[in-house]
Amino acid sequence: MQFKHPELLYALFLLLIPIIVHLFHLRKFKKVAFTNVAFLKEATIQTRKSSQIKKWLILCTRLLLLTALILAFAQPFISKSKAFKIEKETVIYLDNSFSMQAKGERGILLKRAIQDLISNIPNEETITLVTNNSIFKNTTINAIKNDLLKLDYASNKLTSQTALLRSKTFFSNKKGSLKNLIFISDFQLDETNFTPTADSLTNLSLVKLKAVNNNNIAIDSAYVSETSPTSIELNVILKNSGIAVENLPVSLFNGENLIAKTAVDINKQVVTTFSLPTNQVINGKITIDDTSLQFDNTLYFNINAISKINVLSINATDDSFLKHIYTEKEFNYSAIPENQLNYNLIDNQHLIILNEIDNIPIALTSALKQYTLQGGALIIIPSKTINISSYNRLLTNYRAGFRDLMSFEKRITTINYAHPLYNSGVFEKQVKNFQYPKVNSFYELNSNNSSSVLQFEDGKPFLSQNKYVYLFTSALNKDNSNFKNSPLIVPTLYNIAKQSFKIPELYYTIGKENTYDIETLMQQDAVLSLSKNTVNIIPKQQYFNNKVVVSTSEEPSISGIYAVMNKNEVIKNISYNYSKHESNLAYRNITESKNITVSNSITKVFDAIKSDTKVNALWKWFVIFALALLIIEMLILKFFK
């Protein structure tokens, strides 16, 4: 038994006072002469004994009465465990990912969980509440009630294991405290293993909220499958994680205008196609009617005005192979003899090619150095008769340099499949044996501080990269190499050009590292912004002579079509969509273990925690006992003779 106010127990010493008074309260009897003393002797003795018993009973009753009152004021209590003696810390993880849009037996999982938390957490209890995108540290439920009611779904979902580890970091380092971690989620399957652990002073409660319906249809992706002079074929992929559905409506909007509609039958996956006019700017939105998760019922995309990549080739030899690669449809290709170069053209280019010129003038070296510093891409193809010192004057800026020309045959046998030029679907699989291109002569490099793209059979580079500079170590003319006839030349040179100016894609996925280029002229200290209704974001950006490189990841966090703004001017529209990883409603099986409990109810978890630390107050019983003693004393005084 414990006491809420143990200091009041010192009042028990006051019980000595009635004991002392009783012991020293001696009555003196006066002798009275009486004729028949013998007859009354026995009655006198009996009367004295009865009087003494009555006094002792009254003394004990009063002592017990006072003791009961003192104990009642000290407020005694008992508990079934010792947890109430220990300092407690409570951390709650609330999963607010899109999968929590699913409906449970009592409504939408996230909204129901918020209501249960508000109802079950004591108003005065200090808690820390963690979500996928918010932290409410050392607060009370009253302080964050409005924030919880406004809590929206997060696009940046944490894996279950990451969320668990993150939640544990909010506990203090105090060894004597009792730590309660309440983990509320639907435990949707993700790419990581979930291995919950808890020590003797950490009670982990896993609350698995269950959806009543695991059926869900999602717009998975969209892509342009074919382009003709008059139309663009847009393929839309839909995926189903539940039972088959017939006649599912699929609508296509341009802005707010419905421009096409179809219906599909879907079992697991289906592809439907829309035909769009060429040379028309489209702010597209594809929608479906599905009653399950809502975040994946819409996909935004943009078809902007055509942007072409500027390519300049400074030639000392035939450039017909470049003309076949850099076609008019996608590129503004210019070819100029080395002795007719207009240096004013350099700053306007996205890619410059030195096509087997023998000598690089000092003025061109300086111009190219400045050009690459501003983010311009450069391809260097040497001739067999170069002025090595003039080349090395340029290559020194990129930690490279040529040595002597080696005149013997070598095969190009190694492809760096992980290189950005080749890792985006260029090859269906890694090819071990193919008809290797070869060269009859090549230059050795002074050092190899660059990333190898293609290598000779001895591991030395044929094509290497240093930031925006791509360096061939051999001439590509037909007398020296058959690389022009190799299947490798088209994806290599084409992708170098495409990466020199990253035209915005059809759409981007929120949460991924996205980078694209915007062609615009900027004033000093000006910045581009992404704007949608009331949302205005300034993304990470880097300004070069003729473009701005924009990088985004977690922001924007809301899907939609954003206008790229230069002050009040709309330059281009960019679409962002949520990742579709949560569209598949498949869940983990969670099992209990030591110090880990599993429940499907938030209320049950909090009831169990309260029960473990519940105290039974006893002061009422002591008050009742005091009243009973008071009644007993009154009965003794009245009826005991």
N, C-alpha and C positions, 0 to 999 in steps of 0.2 A: 504494500500500500504506500502511495506517495501523497504528498500534500502540496497544494498550490501555494499556500501561505504558511510554510513551516515555522516562521518566526512567531506565529501566534501560540505555538505549543508551549512557549515559556510561561504562558498564563496558567499552566497546570501546577506551577509552584504555589499559586494562590490557594490551592486545595489544602495546604497546610494550615491555613487560618481557621477554618471550621473545625479541623481535627484538634487544634490546640485549644480552641474555645471549649470544645466538648470535654476534653480531658481535664481542664482546670475549672470547669463550671461545677463546683461541688456544693450541693445543697446541705444546709445545716438544719437538722431536725430538732424541734423544741419539745422537751419532755413535758407531758401533761399527766398529772396524777389521775389514776383511774383505779377503781376498786377491784375490778376483775381482770388483772393483767394476764393471768394464765390463760383465760379464755380467748383473749385477742392475740396472743403471741404468734400463733400459726398464720393468721390472716395478715398480720403486719409483714411477716417475712415474704409471703406470696405477693403482696402488693409491691414491695420494693423490687422483687425480681422482674415482675411485669413491666414496671416503669423503666428499668435498665434496658430490657430487650427492645422496648418501643423507641427509646432514645438512640440505640445503636442502629435500628432499622431506618429511622429518620436520617441519621448521619450518613449512612451508606447511600440511601436514596438521593440525598442532596449532593453528595460527592459525585455519584454517577450522573446526576442531572447536569451539574456544572461541567463535568468532563465531556459529556455529549455535546453541550453547547460550544465549548472551546474547540472540540474537534470539528464540529459543523462549520464554525467560522474559519478554520484552517483549510477547509475544502479538500477532503481526502478523495483520492481516486485510485483505480487500478486499471491495468491494461494487460491484454493477452500476450503482448510482446514488449520488448525493450526499445522498439523503434521510436517511441515518442520522446525518448531521452536524447536522441541523436539529431544533429542539425540536418535538415533535408534540403536537397536541391532537385528541382524538376525541370527537365528539358523535354520539349514536345516538338517532334518533326511532323509537319503537316504537308503531305504531298499535294501540290496544286498543279500537277501536270495535266495535259489535255485529256488523258485517259480517265481522269476523275470527273469528266463531263457525263460519264455513263450513269444510268439511273439504277439505284438500288431499291429495296423494298419500301423505303421511306422517302424517296426522292433522289435528286441529283447527289452523287456521293460527296462532292466537296462541300456543297451548301449544307447538307445534313451534318457533316462532320463539324463544321463551324458552329452550328446551333448546339450540338452536343457538348462541345468544348465550353461554350459560353454558359451552358446550363450546369455543368458539373464541376468546373474549377471554382474553388472558394474565392470570393472577391478579394480577400486580403492576402492570398497566397502569392509569393513571388515565383515567377516562372520565366523561362526563356523559350520562346517559340520560334522555330526555324521553318522556312519554306524553301522552295527551289530558288526564289529570287528575293527573299526578304528575311530580315532577322529582327526580332523583338527581344532584346536582352534585358534580363533582370527587371521585369515589369509585372503588372497585374492584369488580370483579364478585363477589369473595368477600364484600364488605360488604353487597351488596344481593341476594345470591342468594336468601335466604328471602323477601324482599319481592317479587322477580320471580315466584317460584313461587306466591305468593298473589295475584298481580296479577289483578284482576277487570276485566270489561268496563266501559267508561265510557259514560254516557248523553249526555255533552256532547261530541260528536264535533267535532274541529277540521277545517276544510276542508284539503285537501292544501296549498294555497298558504299558508294561515295557519300550519299546522304547520311548513312549511319556513322561513318567515320567523322564526317563534318559535325554532326550533332554532338558527338562525344567530346569534341574540343571545347564545348561551352561549359563543361563541368570545371569546378575549381580543383586545385591540387590538394585540398584538405583530405587527409586520410580518414578522419573520423566521421565524415558526413555520409548520409545515406542518399544515394543518387538514384533517381527514378527517371528513366528514359522511355518516353511513350512515342512509338513510331507508328504513325497513321498513314496508310497507303493502300492501294489496291494490289501492290506488288506485281505490277506488269513485268513480263519477261524482258530483260535487256541483255546486252552483250557481255555482262560481267557476272561472276559468281557472287552469290549473296551468302556470306558466312557470318551470321551474327554471333557475337561473344559478349559475355558479361561476367564481371568478377563478383566477389562476395558482397561488396558494398554497392554494386550497381544492379538494379532491377530493371531488366529490359522487357517492356510490354509491347508486343507486336499486335497492332490492330489491323486486321485484314478486312477492308471494306469490299463487299462483293456486289457486282452488277447482276441484275436479274436477266440481262440479255447480252449475249456475247456476239451478236450479229452486228456487222459494221461494213459499210461500203465507203471507199475513199477514192478521190481523184489522186492517183499516185504520181503521175508526171505527164508532161506534154513535150513534143518535139516536132520540128519541121522535117518531114520525110522527103519532100520533093518540092522543087521550085521550078516553075516554067515562066515564060515571058508574061503570062496573064494571070497565073494563080499560084498560091502557096498551099501545099497540103499539110495540115496540122493534125498530127496523130495524138490522141488522148488515151492514156492507159488508166483503167479503173480496176481496183482490186477489191475482193470480197472476202471477209474472214468468217462469214456465217453461212446461212442457208442460201440456196440459189434464188435469184430474184428475176422476174420477167418485167419487161416494159418499164425499165427505170428511165425517167426523163433526164436528159443531159442538155443544158442550155449554154449558149455562147453569146456573150454580150460584148459590145464595143462601147466602153463607157457605160451609160445607162440604157443603151439601145440594144434590144434583142435582135441579133442578126442571123442566128441559126438555132435550130432545136432538133433533137433526135431522141430516140428511145433504144435501149439496148437490153438484151438478156444476159445476165452475168451469173456464172457459177463461181469460179475462183478469180478469173482475170479476163478482161475483154479490152480490145482496142477499137475505138471509134475515130472516124476521120472527118474533119471539117475542111472545106475549101474556102480560102480567103483570097481576096484580090491582091495582086502584086502592086507595089509602089503606093500603098496606102498605110498611113500611120494607124495602128490599132492598139488601143488600151484595153486589152482583153481580159475577160473574166469568164471562167467556166464554172458552172454550178450543177449540183445534183440535188435531188430531194431524198434525203435519208434521215430517219428519225433518231438514229443513234448519236455517235459523236458528231459534233457540229464543225469542229475546226478543219476537218479534211473534206468538207463538202464544197469548198471553193478553191480554185486555183487561178492566180493572176498571172498575166504574161504581157509582154510588150513587143510589138513589131514597129520599130522606129524607122525614120527615114534612113536610107542606105548610107552608111559611112564607109568610105574606101581607105585603104592603107596606102600611104605614099611610099613608093620604092624607087630609089635612084641607083642605077648601075653605072659606075665609071669604068668604061671598057677599054681594053687594049687587045681584045680578041672577040670571037664570035659570042653573042649573047642570046642566040635563038632558044637555047634551053631555058633561059630565064623568062623569056616572053611566053613560053608555053605554060610555065608554072604561075606566073603573076598575070593572070588574065584580067581583062577590062571589067569583068563583072564584080570583082572584089578589090582590085588594086588600081591605083594610079601609077603605072610603071613608066619610068623615064630612063632612057639610055643616052649617055653622053660620052664621046671620046675623051680620053684623059687630057688632051691638049685643048679642049673646048669647054672645060668646066667653068660654070658660073658659081662662084662661092656663095652667092646670095641664096642659092637654092638649098643649101645644106640644112639650114635651120628649119625648113618646112617639111623635111623628110622624117618618116618613121623608121625606115631601114635604108642603109647605104651599103652597096656592094662594091668592093675593089676587085674588079674582074681581071686578074692577071696583068696588072700594070707592072712595069719593070722598076720604076723609081717613084717614091712618094716624096713630093716636094715638101720643103719645110713649112710653107704656108698651108698646105693640105694637112700636114701632121698637126699643126696647131688648131686648125678648124675642126678636124675630127676629134681631137682630144676634148675640145669644148663641147662638141656635139654629143659625145658619149657621156660626159659629165651631166648633161641635161637629159639623160635617159634615152638617147637615141641608140638604135641597134646598128651594129656594124658587122658585115661579113668580109673577111679578108681571104682572097684566093690568090696565092702567089703564082708567078710565072716561073719557068725554068731558069730564067736569066735575070733574076732580081738583083737590085743593088741592096745587099744585105744590110749595110749600115743605115740606109734610108728606112728600110723596114723596121730595123731594131730601134730606130729613133722613135717610131710610133709604138712598137710593141712594148717598150720599156714601161710605158704608162699602164700596161696591163700585166706586168710581172712575167713577161715572156720575151723570147728572142730566138732568131734563127741562127743555126750554125751552118756548116757546109752542106752542099747538095750531095745526096747519096744516090748514085745512079745504078740501082739494081731493083729487081722486081720484088714487090711485097703485096700480100693479100690483106684486104680489110675483112677481118673475121669476127670482130667482137662488137656487139651492139649493147649500149647501156640502156636496157629496157626501163630502168627506173627514172631515166632522165625525163624532164617535163616535155621534151619534144616527142617522146614516144609512149608516155604512160597514160595517154587519154584515148585509148581504143585504136591506135595505129596498127597494133598487132593483136590478133586473137590469141596467140600463144607465142612463147619464146621458141624461135627457130634455131636448131642446132646445126643443121646441114643445109646450106643453100649455095647458090652459085656466087661465090665471093667476088666482089669487085677487086680490081688490082690496080696498082700504079707502077710505072717504070722508073720513077725517080721521086725523091721526097727530101724535105729538109728536116734535120734533127733540131730539137728545141734545146735551148740553153738550160732551161728548167721547166718543170711541169707543175706549176702552181695552179693550174686550171682544172676544171671538171672535164673529164674525157666523155665525149659523146659517141664517137666511133674510134676503134683502135685497130692497129695492125696485128698480125699474128704474134708478134713478139711483145705485145702489150703497150707499145708506144702509140701516141695519139695520131690519128688521121684528122679528126675534128675535135677541137676542144673549145670550152666556153669559159670566159671570165666576165661575169655580170652580163653586160649587154654586147660583148664582143665575141664573135665566133671565128675561130682561126683554123683554116685548112693548112696542112703541112705539105700539100702537093698541088701541082697544077691539075686542072680538071679537063683540059683540052683532050680531044680524042687521040692525039699522038702520045699522050703521057698516061692516060687513065681511061678505063671504061666505066667509071663511076656514073657518068651521065646516062648510061644505059641501064643502070641498076635500079630496081624498085625503091631503093632507099632515097634517091635524090629528091623525089617529089615530096614525101612527107617531111624530110629534113628541111629543105629550103622553104616549103610552104609554112610549116609550123614556126620557123624562125620569124617569118614575116608576120604571122598571126599574133605571135607573142610580142612583137615590137609595138603593136598597138592593139590592146585588148578591147575590141568592140563589145559593148554590153550584151550579155546573153539574153535568151528569151525570158528567163527569170532567175532569181537567186534564192537560195535556201537560208533562212534565218538560223544563226548558230554556227555556220561554216565560215571559213576564212574566204571572203569574196573580194576580188580585185578586178577593177575595170578602168578603162581610160575614157576621159571626156575631153573631146577636142574643143578648146576654147581659149580665148585670150583673156588674161586676168590682169587687173590693176594691182599695184603693190599693196600688200596686206589684205587683199580681198580673199574670200573663201567661198567654196561651194557649200550648199546645204541641201538636205533632202527634206522635202516638205509634203505633208499629206494632211489635209484638213487643219486641225489645230496642232498637229505634231510637226515639230521643226528640229532637225538633227544636223549637227555639223560633224560629218564623218572624218576619220583620219584621211589625210590627203597630202600629196606632194606635187608641187607645181614645176613643170618644165617649160621649155620654150613654146611648144605648141599643143600641150596637153596637160591634163591634171590626172594623176593616178589616185583613184579613190579606193580605200580599203574599208570593209565593214565586216563585223562578226556578230556580236550579240545585239547590236543596234543596227537597224531598226528592230524592235522586238514585236511589232504588230504587223501582220501581213497586210499587203495592199500595194497599190501603185503609187510610187513616190516621184515627185517632180524634182529633177536636179536643177537647182536655182543658182544663178549668178546674180546676186542682189534680187531684182524683180524680174529678171529674164529667165524664162523656162528654156533650158537647153535640151533636155531629153527626159524621158520617163523611164523609170526602172521599177521592176516588179520584185517583190519579196514574198515568199511563201513559207509556211511552217513546214518543218520536217515531218515526214509521214511515218516515222518509226513507231509512233504510238497508235497507229490505226489498227494494228493487229491485236485484238483483244485476247491475248494469251497470258496466263498468270502463273506465278510460282506456287509451289506447294510449301507451306510453312509448317514446321513442326516445333513442339516445345522441347526445351532442355533445361538444364540446371540454371536457375536465376533468369530464365527466359520463359515468359508466358505468351500464349497466342490466344487472341479473342477476335470476335467479329463485332464487338460492341464497345464503343468508347465509354458508355455509361458503366458497363460491367467492370472495366479496367479501373476507373476512378473509384467505384464502390469497393473494389478489392484493396486498393491503396488506402482508402479511408479506414477500412476494417482493420488493416494491419497496424494502423497507428491510432485506432480508436481508444478513448479512455472512458471508463465508467465512473461517473461522479457519484460519491457516496454521501455527500453532505445532507441530502434530503432524508436519508435513513437515520442519520444521527439526530436530525431535528425531530423526526417521528419518535425516536427512542427517548429524547428529552421530554417530549410531551407525555409519553407513556409513564415515565418516571414521576412526572409532576402529578399525574392522576393517582399513581400508586401512593405517593406521599400524602395526598389529600385523603385517600381512603384509610391509610394508617392512622392519621390524626383523628379521623372521625369514628372509626369503628374499633381500633385496637385499644383495649383498656389496660 
